[in-house]
């Protein structure tokens, strides 16, 4: 529970700083934003490498995972679709059929899709469920859930910028990375102390930035490969030793806290911009005009809608008890690092306004509720054993 409180606190403190620093730093803010953005990318890469390390499948029985992947895909897709449609319903009159508005909202609402594997695994293990069927099934679904989110960023990126020919290279790299990850799954025995993984994360960000800036000298838009997938695949090919020391655990937690703080701090100024942003009216930016009270109401509604979508596993695994299936579904409610990463990427496409505020605050609310979700999962797990 302490970890969840700190995650939420870091995100909220970062949000406060994001509203204050532009005025405090003045002309130095752009340099500060560049450094904090690179640091955030390194932290995200570190987290995704660790998520990839947990991706442990028996390749000889790959067909047995087809149902799990389908369930995970639907569990990620339904919250995304529900929230995207709701955001479109909130649009000003006549905007529901506007394709540009749909593109923005399909990307922004994707934050609701991924389950936080890192938070979830830690919390379930802490309440004594690590050896249970519920834990093992949630572990598989959550990782597939995150993988599906990462893969869908490619078509979403195409929607945002169009099928520019540079994206053909990005698509080729994505499939090459996936092929490498599958063929070399858990194949390499690399050092896995926290500082080694941090070094790998720096290397991933350095290569991503180097490719982008070098290609931009030749091509107009450059070739930008988000760190999410390369970092995840790097984690996949590392053979997880499962011998994490206390210092490694503490360092991973610290980096996660820093990441959540930097995500909050990367938010654009929106406290005084619910009606206009940089002189441009929110309505002209294809955003509804809202008060803070309305935003609070929509945060609750978006939270409910996204978690209803996460109940999809109830429809499958009929050989297990209802309480076990419900426990899996509630476990998938947890949100965190990957969802925050999606919001960060959306900001890079200049998506702001009240809907961004709703997305960020919904993420905060889900983090605050995570402890409650885990308690429910534990009670349902105990009920399934006793029953």
Kinemage of the C-alpha trace (Angstrom):
@kinemage 1
@onewidth
@group {chain A} dominant
@subgroup {mainchain}
@vectorlist {calphas} color= white
{ca unk a 1} P 0.000 0.000 0.000
{ca unk a 2} L 2.925 2.321 0.751
{ca unk a 3} L 4.156 1.958 -2.839
{ca unk a 4} L 0.778 2.942 -4.276
{ca unk a 5} L 0.544 5.998 -2.006
{ca unk a 6} L 4.032 7.104 -3.059
{ca unk a 7} L 3.237 6.527 -6.752
{ca unk a 8} L 0.132 8.701 -6.473
{ca unk a 9} L 1.960 11.335 -4.436
{ca unk a 10} L 4.819 11.540 -6.956
{ca unk a 11} L 2.397 11.966 -9.840
{ca unk a 12} L 0.408 14.658 -8.018
{ca unk a 13} L 3.544 16.561 -6.902
{ca unk a 14} L 4.834 16.377 -10.471
{ca unk a 15} L 1.519 17.781 -11.695
{ca unk a 16} L 1.803 20.731 -9.305
{ca unk a 17} L 5.376 21.438 -10.454
{ca unk a 18} L 4.274 21.249 -14.100
{ca unk a 19} L 1.937 24.177 -13.501
{ca unk a 20} L 4.496 26.281 -11.597
{ca unk a 21} L 7.882 25.711 -13.252
{ca unk a 22} L 7.249 27.465 -16.607
{ca unk a 23} L 6.794 30.792 -14.801
{ca unk a 24} L 9.558 30.119 -12.256
{ca unk a 25} L 12.242 29.059 -14.767
{ca unk a 26} L 11.252 31.423 -17.559
{ca unk a 27} L 13.680 31.181 -20.496
{ca unk a 28} L 15.505 28.256 -18.866
{ca unk a 29} L 12.388 26.096 -18.936
{ca unk a 30} L 13.051 24.670 -22.425
{ca unk a 31} L 16.482 23.357 -21.394
{ca unk a 32} L 15.027 21.945 -18.204
{ca unk a 33} L 12.238 20.257 -20.176
{ca unk a 34} L 14.773 18.662 -22.546
{ca unk a 35} L 16.762 17.141 -19.669
{ca unk a 36} L 13.671 15.983 -17.770
{ca unk a 37} L 12.255 14.455 -20.978
{ca unk a 38} L 15.394 12.406 -21.584
{ca unk a 39} L 15.438 11.325 -17.940
{ca unk a 40} L 11.792 10.281 -18.219
{ca unk a 41} L 12.576 8.201 -21.324
{ca unk a 42} L 15.419 6.444 -19.485
{ca unk a 43} L 13.121 5.667 -16.537
{ca unk a 44} L 10.406 4.356 -18.885
{ca unk a 45} L 12.979 2.203 -20.699
{ca unk a 46} L 14.181 0.815 -17.337
{ca unk a 47} L 10.612 -0.120 -16.387
{ca unk a 48} L 9.856 -1.750 -19.750
{ca unk a 49} L 13.067 -3.813 -19.623
{ca unk a 50} L 11.899 -5.217 -16.295
{ca unk a 51} L 8.426 -5.920 -17.726
{ca unk a 52} L 10.093 -7.769 -20.612
{ca unk a 53} L 12.178 -9.831 -18.176
{ca unk a 54} L 8.950 -11.177 -16.703
{ca unk a 55} L 7.792 -12.340 -20.159
{ca unk a 56} L 8.487 -16.050 -19.667
{ca unk a 57} L 6.620 -18.431 -21.996
{ca unk a 58} L 7.039 -22.061 -23.030
{ca unk a 59} L 7.523 -21.663 -26.798
{ca unk a 60} L 6.767 -25.345 -27.365
{ca unk a 61} L 3.254 -24.751 -26.053
{ca unk a 62} L 2.659 -21.433 -27.786
{ca unk a 63} L -0.791 -22.499 -28.992
{ca unk a 64} L -1.950 -22.797 -25.387
{ca unk a 65} L -1.432 -19.051 -24.978
{ca unk a 66} L -3.749 -18.089 -27.844
{ca unk a 67} L -6.800 -17.772 -25.571
{ca unk a 68} L -4.808 -15.772 -23.016
{ca unk a 69} L -3.617 -13.342 -25.687
{ca unk a 70} L -7.160 -12.934 -27.040
{ca unk a 71} L -8.543 -12.279 -23.536
{ca unk a 72} L -5.719 -9.817 -22.805
{ca unk a 73} L -6.279 -8.050 -26.122
{ca unk a 74} L -10.004 -7.644 -25.416
{ca unk a 75} L -9.305 -6.599 -21.829
{ca unk a 76} L -7.103 -3.820 -23.213
{ca unk a 77} L -9.356 -2.940 -26.157
{ca unk a 78} L -12.702 -2.545 -24.373
{ca unk a 79} L -11.619 0.148 -21.857
{ca unk a 80} L -9.876 1.992 -24.691
{ca unk a 81} L -12.971 1.883 -26.929
{ca unk a 82} L -15.352 2.819 -24.094
{ca unk a 83} L -13.232 5.833 -23.087
{ca unk a 84} L -12.609 6.934 -26.700
{ca unk a 85} L -16.338 6.900 -27.483
{ca unk a 86} L -17.081 8.744 -24.230
{ca unk a 87} L -14.480 11.396 -25.047
{ca unk a 88} L -16.060 11.816 -28.471
{ca unk a 89} L -19.478 12.131 -26.840
{ca unk a 90} L -18.036 15.018 -24.789
{ca unk a 91} L -16.934 16.847 -27.933
{ca unk a 92} L -18.665 20.109 -28.908
{ca unk a 93} L -21.766 19.780 -31.107
{ca unk a 94} L -21.062 18.449 -34.570
{ca unk a 95} L -17.617 17.058 -33.679
{ca unk a 96} L -18.570 13.399 -33.190
{ca unk a 97} L -17.965 12.614 -36.862
{ca unk a 98} L -14.787 14.690 -37.103
{ca unk a 99} L -11.899 12.352 -38.027
{ca unk a 100} L -9.187 14.595 -36.554
{ca unk a 101} L -10.995 14.575 -33.207
{ca unk a 102} L -11.268 10.782 -33.374
{ca unk a 103} L -7.521 10.463 -34.036
{ca unk a 104} L -6.612 12.575 -31.023
{ca unk a 105} L -9.038 10.791 -28.716
{ca unk a 106} L -8.080 7.302 -29.881
{ca unk a 107} L -4.504 8.060 -28.855
{ca unk a 108} L -5.312 9.902 -25.624
{ca unk a 109} L -7.838 7.305 -24.424
{ca unk a 110} L -5.314 4.469 -24.917
{ca unk a 111} L -3.973 5.276 -21.434
{ca unk a 112} L -6.970 3.308 -20.088
{ca unk a 113} L -5.912 0.086 -21.812
{ca unk a 114} L -2.719 -1.232 -20.148
{ca unk a 115} L -2.640 -2.930 -16.764
{ca unk a 116} L 0.321 -1.981 -14.582
{ca unk a 117} L 2.284 -5.238 -14.509
{ca unk a 118} L 4.975 -3.872 -12.188
{ca unk a 119} L 2.566 -2.599 -9.544
{ca unk a 120} L 0.245 -5.594 -9.837
{ca unk a 121} L 2.884 -8.310 -9.461
{ca unk a 122} L 4.459 -6.566 -6.472
{ca unk a 123} L 1.147 -6.089 -4.669
{ca unk a 124} L -0.153 -9.629 -5.290
{ca unk a 125} L 3.115 -11.127 -4.090
{ca unk a 126} L 2.966 -8.919 -0.993
{ca unk a 127} L -0.457 -10.314 -0.016
{ca unk a 128} L 0.716 -13.925 -0.413
{ca unk a 129} L -0.796 -14.894 -3.772
{ca unk a 130} L 2.392 -15.583 -5.734
{ca unk a 131} L 1.892 -19.353 -5.855
{ca unk a 132} L -1.817 -19.193 -6.774
{ca unk a 133} L -3.467 -19.838 -10.136
{ca unk a 134} L -4.887 -16.321 -9.956
{ca unk a 135} L -1.405 -14.781 -9.757
{ca unk a 136} L -0.024 -16.862 -12.636
{ca unk a 137} L -3.003 -16.132 -14.882
{ca unk a 138} L -2.963 -12.408 -14.092
{ca unk a 139} L 0.785 -12.348 -14.790
{ca unk a 140} L 0.268 -13.777 -18.296
{ca unk a 141} L -2.702 -11.535 -19.080
{ca unk a 142} L -1.046 -8.355 -17.776
{ca unk a 143} L 2.105 -8.867 -19.844
{ca unk a 144} L 0.104 -9.660 -22.992
{ca unk a 145} L -2.012 -6.602 -22.165
{ca unk a 146} L 1.078 -4.363 -22.083
{ca unk a 147} L 2.467 -5.954 -25.264
{ca unk a 148} L -0.808 -5.310 -27.096
{ca unk a 149} L -0.694 -1.677 -25.979
{ca unk a 150} L 2.859 -1.280 -27.278
{ca unk a 151} L 2.061 -2.856 -30.658
{ca unk a 152} L -1.028 -0.714 -31.179
{ca unk a 153} L 1.072 2.440 -30.828
{ca unk a 154} L 2.313 1.846 -34.385
{ca unk a 155} L -1.080 2.158 -36.154
{ca unk a 156} L -1.986 4.997 -33.784
{ca unk a 157} L 1.193 6.789 -34.781
{ca unk a 158} L 0.265 6.250 -38.430
{ca unk a 159} L -3.149 7.784 -37.713
{ca unk a 160} L -1.524 10.828 -36.136
{ca unk a 161} L 1.056 11.623 -38.826
{ca unk a 162} L -0.162 9.635 -41.841
{ca unk a 163} L 1.522 6.737 -43.598
{ca unk a 164} L 4.719 8.616 -44.367
{ca unk a 165} L 7.321 6.484 -46.045
{ca unk a 166} L 9.631 6.819 -43.016
{ca unk a 167} L 7.030 4.854 -41.045
{ca unk a 168} L 7.624 1.861 -43.319
{ca unk a 169} L 11.093 1.700 -41.784
{ca unk a 170} L 9.591 1.962 -38.293
{ca unk a 171} L 7.161 -0.887 -39.071
{ca unk a 172} L 10.033 -3.014 -40.388
{ca unk a 173} L 12.038 -2.344 -37.213
{ca unk a 174} L 9.041 -3.226 -35.030
{ca unk a 175} L 8.525 -6.622 -36.676
{ca unk a 176} L 12.271 -7.268 -36.676
{ca unk a 177} L 12.377 -6.575 -32.940
{ca unk a 178} L 9.387 -8.853 -32.293
{ca unk a 179} L 11.013 -11.633 -34.335
{ca unk a 180} L 14.258 -11.196 -32.401
{ca unk a 181} L 12.415 -11.227 -29.079
{ca unk a 182} L 10.566 -14.451 -29.921
{ca unk a 183} L 13.551 -16.293 -31.405
{ca unk a 184} L 15.919 -15.288 -28.597
{ca unk a 185} L 13.417 -15.333 -25.721
{ca unk a 186} L 15.364 -15.699 -22.447
{ca unk a 187} L 18.473 -16.614 -24.461
{ca unk a 188} L 21.119 -14.256 -23.077
{ca unk a 189} L 22.643 -14.433 -19.619
{ca unk a 190} L 23.358 -10.753 -19.002
{ca unk a 191} L 24.157 -8.976 -15.718
{ca unk a 192} L 20.893 -7.934 -14.063
{ca unk a 193} L 21.719 -5.720 -11.116
{ca unk a 194} L 19.712 -2.510 -11.104
{ca unk a 195} L 22.636 -0.441 -12.333
{ca unk a 196} L 23.173 -2.829 -15.248
{ca unk a 197} L 19.518 -2.458 -16.271
{ca unk a 198} L 19.799 1.312 -15.877
{ca unk a 199} L 22.817 1.221 -18.224
{ca unk a 200} L 20.818 -0.816 -20.748
{ca unk a 201} L 18.002 1.747 -20.470
{ca unk a 202} L 20.399 4.623 -21.172
{ca unk a 203} L 21.726 2.710 -24.213
{ca unk a 204} L 18.182 2.174 -25.568
{ca unk a 205} L 17.346 5.884 -25.221
{ca unk a 206} L 20.701 6.916 -26.700
{ca unk a 207} L 20.195 4.687 -29.763
{ca unk a 208} L 16.603 5.887 -30.205
{ca unk a 209} L 17.649 9.542 -30.049
{ca unk a 210} L 20.731 8.963 -32.232
{ca unk a 211} L 18.638 7.290 -34.942
{ca unk a 212} L 16.090 10.101 -34.810
{ca unk a 213} L 18.541 13.017 -34.975
{ca unk a 214} L 20.803 11.350 -37.553
{ca unk a 215} L 17.882 10.417 -39.822
{ca unk a 216} L 16.484 13.937 -39.494
{ca unk a 217} L 19.594 15.220 -41.282
{ca unk a 218} L 18.558 13.138 -44.295
{ca unk a 219} L 14.746 12.905 -44.014
{ca unk a 220} L 12.300 15.695 -43.206
{ca unk a 221} L 10.548 14.018 -40.265
{ca unk a 222} L 13.263 11.625 -39.186
{ca unk a 223} L 12.781 8.048 -37.989
{ca unk a 224} L 11.501 8.046 -34.414
{ca unk a 225} L 11.327 4.672 -32.672
{ca unk a 226} L 9.647 4.948 -29.258
{ca unk a 227} L 11.644 3.300 -26.473
{ca unk a 228} L 8.687 1.172 -25.301
{ca unk a 229} L 9.186 -1.755 -27.685
{ca unk a 230} L 13.019 -1.877 -27.922
{ca unk a 231} L 13.248 -1.824 -24.131
{ca unk a 232} L 10.576 -4.513 -23.792
{ca unk a 233} L 12.288 -6.774 -26.352
{ca unk a 234} L 15.642 -6.289 -24.652
{ca unk a 235} L 14.026 -7.494 -21.432
{ca unk a 236} L 12.547 -10.481 -23.298
{ca unk a 237} L 15.922 -11.777 -24.510
{ca unk a 238} L 17.504 -11.527 -21.066
{ca unk a 239} L 17.293 -14.741 -19.045
{ca unk a 240} L 15.710 -13.613 -15.795
{ca unk a 241} L 17.718 -14.848 -12.828
{ca unk a 242} L 14.885 -14.172 -10.327
{ca unk a 243} L 17.541 -13.292 -7.753
{ca unk a 244} L 16.697 -9.695 -7.065
{ca unk a 245} L 18.502 -8.264 -4.057
{ca unk a 246} L 16.945 -5.790 -1.688
{ca unk a 247} L 19.063 -2.979 -3.145
{ca unk a 248} L 17.811 -3.868 -6.655
{ca unk a 249} L 14.222 -3.799 -5.436
{ca unk a 250} L 14.721 -0.437 -3.712
{ca unk a 251} L 16.441 1.084 -6.745
{ca unk a 252} L 13.646 -0.134 -9.066
{ca unk a 253} L 11.051 1.429 -6.780
{ca unk a 254} L 12.992 4.709 -6.677
{ca unk a 255} L 13.226 4.839 -10.473
{ca unk a 256} L 9.487 4.152 -10.728
{ca unk a 257} L 8.785 7.016 -8.308
{ca unk a 258} L 11.033 9.321 -10.333
{ca unk a 259} L 9.243 8.238 -13.492
{ca unk a 260} L 5.798 9.023 -12.084
{ca unk a 261} L 7.048 12.411 -10.834
{ca unk a 262} L 8.516 13.238 -14.255
{ca unk a 263} L 5.317 12.135 -16.001
{ca unk a 264} L 3.366 14.534 -13.815
{ca unk a 265} L 5.933 17.264 -14.434
{ca unk a 266} L 5.732 16.751 -18.212
{ca unk a 267} L 2.075 17.757 -18.267
{ca unk a 268} L 1.329 21.017 -20.084
{ca unk a 269} L -0.009 23.961 -18.110
{ca unk a 270} L -3.765 23.466 -17.888
{ca unk a 271} L -4.901 25.010 -14.580
{ca unk a 272} L -5.673 28.352 -16.256
{ca unk a 273} L -6.209 26.893 -19.720
{ca unk a 274} L -9.475 25.008 -19.554
{ca unk a 275} L -10.951 27.542 -21.965
{ca unk a 276} L -7.867 28.517 -23.985
{ca unk a 277} L -4.333 27.230 -24.616
{ca unk a 278} L -1.624 29.587 -25.861
{ca unk a 279} L -4.287 32.008 -27.034
{ca unk a 280} L -6.194 29.354 -28.947
{ca unk a 281} L -9.687 28.523 -27.713
{ca unk a 282} L -10.281 24.997 -26.436
{ca unk a 283} L -13.268 24.711 -28.793
{ca unk a 284} L -11.097 25.428 -31.822
{ca unk a 285} L -8.713 22.699 -30.605
{ca unk a 286} L -11.588 20.192 -30.809
{ca unk a 287} L -11.913 20.099 -27.018
{ca unk a 288} L -14.988 20.698 -24.828
{ca unk a 289} L -14.986 23.621 -22.378
{ca unk a 290} L -15.313 22.373 -18.767
{ca unk a 291} L -15.187 23.558 -15.191
{ca unk a 292} L -13.171 21.688 -12.571
{ca unk a 293} L -16.390 20.296 -11.123
{ca unk a 294} L -17.323 18.818 -14.488
{ca unk a 295} L -13.835 17.398 -14.880
{ca unk a 296} L -14.161 15.684 -11.487
{ca unk a 297} L -17.449 14.071 -12.546
{ca unk a 298} L -15.951 12.865 -15.827
{ca unk a 299} L -12.934 11.410 -14.005
{ca unk a 300} L -15.302 9.178 -12.015
{ca unk a 301} L -17.266 8.167 -15.130
{ca unk a 302} L -14.089 7.382 -17.129
{ca unk a 303} L -12.763 5.312 -14.218
{ca unk a 304} L -15.989 3.278 -14.105
{ca unk a 305} L -16.103 2.808 -17.889
{ca unk a 306} L -12.492 1.688 -18.152
{ca unk a 307} L -12.857 -0.801 -15.305
{ca unk a 308} L -16.080 -2.227 -16.745
{ca unk a 309} L -14.032 -3.046 -19.836
{ca unk a 310} L -11.474 -4.825 -17.657
{ca unk a 311} L -14.174 -7.287 -16.533
{ca unk a 312} L -13.942 -9.154 -19.852
{ca unk a 313} L -12.081 -12.193 -18.369
{ca unk a 314} L -15.339 -13.073 -16.582
{ca unk a 315} L -16.595 -14.421 -19.917
{ca unk a 316} L -13.787 -16.984 -20.204
{ca unk a 317} L -12.005 -19.642 -18.097
{ca unk a 318} L -15.381 -21.229 -17.297
{ca unk a 319} L -13.609 -24.231 -15.723
{ca unk a 320} L -12.653 -21.952 -12.811
{ca unk a 321} L -14.922 -20.534 -10.121
{ca unk a 322} L -16.660 -17.204 -10.644
{ca unk a 323} L -14.762 -15.718 -7.698
{ca unk a 324} L -11.441 -16.612 -9.355
{ca unk a 325} L -12.475 -15.057 -12.677
{ca unk a 326} L -13.692 -11.945 -10.871
{ca unk a 327} L -10.392 -11.761 -8.965
{ca unk a 328} L -8.479 -11.807 -12.265
{ca unk a 329} L -10.681 -9.046 -13.682
{ca unk a 330} L -10.342 -6.796 -10.642
{ca unk a 331} L -6.589 -7.399 -10.614
{ca unk a 332} L -6.473 -5.998 -14.151
{ca unk a 333} L -7.953 -2.703 -12.870
{ca unk a 334} L -4.497 -1.519 -11.772
{ca unk a 335} L -2.947 1.234 -13.908
{ca unk a 336} L 0.442 2.870 -13.689
{ca unk a 337} L 3.688 3.221 -15.612
{ca unk a 338} L 2.652 2.116 -19.100
{ca unk a 339} L -0.576 4.133 -19.043
{ca unk a 340} L 1.411 7.165 -17.898
{ca unk a 341} L 3.835 6.525 -20.756
{ca unk a 342} L 0.937 6.636 -23.234
{ca unk a 343} L -0.169 10.002 -21.826
{ca unk a 344} L 3.414 11.241 -22.181
{ca unk a 345} L 3.466 10.179 -25.850
{ca unk a 346} L 0.078 11.854 -26.436
{ca unk a 347} L 1.514 15.113 -25.089
{ca unk a 348} L 4.236 14.830 -27.731
{ca unk a 349} L 1.482 15.191 -30.352
{ca unk a 350} L 0.300 18.426 -28.667
{ca unk a 351} L -2.876 16.883 -27.292
{ca unk a 352} L -3.999 18.944 -24.310
{ca unk a 353} L -7.033 20.620 -22.809
{ca unk a 354} L -9.676 19.269 -20.403
{ca unk a 355} L -9.550 15.702 -21.791
{ca unk a 356} L -5.856 15.482 -20.939
{ca unk a 357} L -6.671 16.649 -17.409
{ca unk a 358} L -9.384 13.961 -17.153
{ca unk a 359} L -6.942 11.277 -18.335
{ca unk a 360} L -4.218 12.278 -15.884
{ca unk a 361} L -6.594 12.559 -12.928
{ca unk a 362} L -8.227 9.221 -13.813
{ca unk a 363} L -4.784 7.620 -13.695
{ca unk a 364} L -4.221 9.204 -10.278
{ca unk a 365} L -7.601 7.951 -9.004
{ca unk a 366} L -6.880 4.399 -10.189
{ca unk a 367} L -3.514 4.494 -8.438
{ca unk a 368} L -5.170 5.636 -5.223
{ca unk a 369} L -7.718 2.793 -5.494
{ca unk a 370} L -5.137 0.095 -6.279
{ca unk a 371} L -4.726 -0.967 -2.653
{ca unk a 372} L -8.501 -1.442 -2.418
{ca unk a 373} L -8.487 -3.510 -5.634
{ca unk a 374} L -5.749 -5.797 -4.311
{ca unk a 375} L -7.616 -6.340 -1.034
{ca unk a 376} L -10.669 -7.428 -3.060
{ca unk a 377} L -8.531 -9.817 -5.131
{ca unk a 378} L -7.124 -11.380 -1.950
{ca unk a 379} L -10.617 -11.813 -0.430
{ca unk a 380} L -11.910 -13.441 -3.620
{ca unk a 381} L -8.864 -15.717 -3.777
{ca unk a 382} L -9.425 -16.849 -0.199
{ca unk a 383} L -13.131 -17.360 -0.917
{ca unk a 384} L -12.320 -19.574 -3.914
{ca unk a 385} L -10.059 -21.738 -1.733
{ca unk a 386} L -12.526 -21.984 1.136
{ca unk a 387} L -15.460 -22.600 -1.187
